[in-house]
Amino acid sequence: MTAPAGPTTRFAPAPTGRLHLGHLANAIYVWGFARRLDGRVLLRIEDHDRQRCRPEYEVALLDDLDRLEIAADEPATDELRVGPSPYRQSDNGVAYADALERLARSTEVYACDCSRATFATWQASNGRPWSGPGCPGGCLARRLEARSGLTLRAAHGDGEEAWEDLLLGARSGPVSEDGDLPVRDRNGNWTYAFCVVVDDIRHGVDLVVRGEDLADATPAQIRLARLLGREAPPEFAHHPLVRRADGSKLSKADGATAIAALLGAGSSKEQLFGEALQRVGLARTGEPVRFEVAIGRVRRG
Ligand SMILES: [Zn+2]
């Protein structure tokens, strides 16, 4: 494969439900930035959470992408259908285990038995939520043995990280707003933050295009990437979310916005692209547009 002239970005849905209008808006931004910057798009299946993800949702997600004729530069949906792939998180446990070893050489990784109740108790007696490095139970110093039922955290330090967001402009924030970052949860799942940072390194992703609800998680992820040996963080573009009429975030439970349901009820894919554009403010009206036209509406902030 020839090296891309521009950045490598990714479309990375989690198979915890059906593809909905929020995913479509994200796809428009992802492919829009790739087009504008002469980059390429990877498709990644983010199924790190083994309790919430289901293989049938992955199949449905691939079907929906095919139906919409949205194709990544790599891999083809058929490659994901036939077997293990470097682009499916559940097939790559070795990569995360290796990364954990690497992380443990650059900082302390420790088992933590704090529960939600531990955080709530600390908050009740201190009048504010726990923030800053560590955890309310002081687990780093307790040297608990790592085992099932305990969270693994990385002591990723204090202070702030800053970045120049392609849509939000100059941003910065604390790296440890909720304490040290969990890298593996109490059920044994690698966490979202750990997986995406490791994946973006191993896949050569240098532009992350995602919803603005993840902007606050960015400083910790920049720090984690540095601890894993990444010198230059990726660029970030955090875009508006498709919201419900009451302003709340769209979730996968909203059947009314599921792509398959809308197509099944007679909407064309062009109508869906138009609606997604309008709902994130990229078009005044929701008139039908082709995907190629929709992604041309994406501009830097
Ligand atoms: Zn703890």
Boltz pocket constraint, residues with backbone or C-beta under 6 A from the ligand:
constraints:
  - pocket:
      binder: B
      contacts: [[A, 111], [A, 112], [A, 113], [A, 114], [A, 135], [A, 136], [A, 137], [A, 138], [A, 139], [A, 140]]
      max_distance: 6.0
